[in-house]
Amino acid sequence: MALSTLSLADAPPDGFSFVKESGGIEAYELEANGLQVLFMPERTAPVAAFMVTYHVGSRNEGPGLTGATHMLEHLMFKGTERFNKRAGTSIFNTLQQVGARVNASTWLDRTNYYELLPVEHLPLAMEVEADRMRGALLDPQDVASERSVILNEFDRGENEPIRALYHALWATAFLAHPYRHPTIGWRSDIETITPDDLRGFYDTFYWPNNATVSIVGDVDRAAVLTAVQRHFGSIPASPDPIPEVTTREPEQEGERRLELRRPGQAGVVLAGYKAPDASHQDSDALDVLASVLAMGNGSRLYRALVDKGLAAGVSAGAPRLRNPGLFYILALLAPETDGPDIEAVLHEEIARLQDEGITAGELRRAVNQLKAQEAFGRDGPYSIVAQLNEAIAAGDWTLYTEYMERIEAVTPADVQRVAQTYLRRAGRTVGHYIPS
């Protein structure tokens, strides 16, 4: 089909409902099964990015099933009856032989599978993804082999001080909400989860009405939607409602602390503060606050710690999540530096910002940094779908398209207010990695 541009006024093909448009991205729903489709023309090169985001992540895993989403990520590449290694048609080989970049990832709120490939092979990516949406083999032999692979991955992660401390901090900060579980799962669950357990999890969450398809590239809207309908339209919606996560974390009423002592070279201090969900208006001011505190060599903690030789690096941020999460501050200690001294500086800088606020110059620098970072992350079809994926996971894809405007609206008073509201001792969890 010709790659002509259609106006928004043109009706979508039969079987689709137009939902809305924002930032050049159009949203549709496949009426047959509730599949959400996001489309954006991007004419910079004759390529297309295709991504399926499933609205399931480690937040959806119960006791005994932690790591199920991540293990299914591995197993979905083992294939289907049509696409499998034993038949010589493995998913990787099928797609890579046409020049596709193929991968997947799992996190707290989502799992995504994607292809970046020449535009003429986009239908092949749709064919593969539609086939494994409901046709994954989940063979017991594949479960056994991937279990060993994932256990090795788990052990490698536990040998990384920052990752191990990060997991321990979230497990301490959250008592009830499943954000306390690491995405890879707990070792005992990885060791004991069964093929039947995984099949049950797959049959609960992997349906078109629990997924969003994103297509960005040098493609025609009508042709793309027609192809989506051809490949996904015959897949039924889930026979039962998709289970919701109803657990809400109780309010934290006092500081929590932990130590992690393992062999290593450098100490780490990590502080986490309870923060709102991604759609909350304060999340934008928290992004600016993180930039003021720890983005670049002009940030407050860089000057207070790195410039003075007390820390080798600092960072801060608040992951945008579907449910309330954590605002974190991390300092990698310099040699011969004590963790309690670094922690004291962190708290002093936060208190000073809470009392005095930030300057107009600090706000401009932080906003410009965030806008530049966002712009660099929108370079090409894959970069767009990758960032769009996180907004989808957080519950509202327009968080991506409206981000620049929202950040520009943040004021110095907003930054001071969110620092006072969320960076409180009663809602704080502090972790120290101590090399032994």
SULMO-V595741 format. One line per field, one symbol per residue. phi: phi as a letter, one per 40 degrees, with the letter a starting at -180 (. if undefined). psi: psi as a letter, one per 20 degrees, with the letter a starting at -180 (. if undefined). burial: + if it has 9 or more other C-alpha atoms within 8 Angstrom, else -. A space follows every 50 residues. Layout:
# SULMO-V595741
phi = ???
psi = ???
burial = ???
This chain:
# SULMO-V595741
phi = .ccccbccccccddgbbcbabafgbbbbbcccagccbbbacaccacbabb bbbccaacccccdgbcgcccccdccccchbccbacccgbdcdcdcccbgc cbaaabacbabbbabbaddcbddccccccccccbbccfcdccccccdccc ccccccccccdccccdcccccccbcbccccccdcgcdccdcbcbdcdccc cdccbcbccbabcbbbicbcdccccccccccbcccccccbdccccbcbcc ccbicbbabbbacibbcbbbbbbdbcccccccccccccdccccabgcccc ccccbcccgcbcabaaibdcbcbdbbcbbbbcccdgbcddccdccdcccc cccccbgbcccccdcccccccccccccbchdcdccccddccdcchaccdc cbcdccccccbdcccccccccbcbccbbbbbbcbcb
psi = qqlqpqqhhpqrqqiqppgrqpkippprpohhjjpppppopojhqlrqpp pooplpaiijpapijpigghhhgghhiiaahhoqhhjjlqgggghhijjq pparqqagirpqpqpprqhijghggggghhhigijpglphhhggghgggh hggghghiiogggghgghghhhhphgqiiipqhirqghhhhiprhhghgg ggighnqhjkqpppppamrpgggghghghhhihipqrphqqppqoipppq ppjqqqqqqoorpagqrpppppppqrrhiphihghhggghghhjoriirg hghhgghjjhqiqqrqrnporhrpcqpqpppoqqqjppghggghgghghg hghhgiarrhggggggghggggggghjknrgghghghhghhghiiohihg hjgghghhiprhhgggghghghlqhhkqppqppop.
burial = -----------+---+++---+--++++++++++++++++++---+++++ +++++++++++---++++++++++++++++--+++---+++--+++-+-+ ++-++++++++++++++++-++--++++++++++-+++---++--++--+ +--+--++--+-++++++++++++-+++++++++++--++--+-+-+++- ++-++++++++++++++++++++++++++-+++--+++------------ ----++-+-+---+-++++++++++++++--++++++++++++++---++ ++++++---+++++++++-+++-+++++++++++--+-+--++-++--++ -+++--++---++--++-+++--+--+++-+++++-+++++++++++-++ ++-+-++--+-+-+++++++-+++--+++++++++-
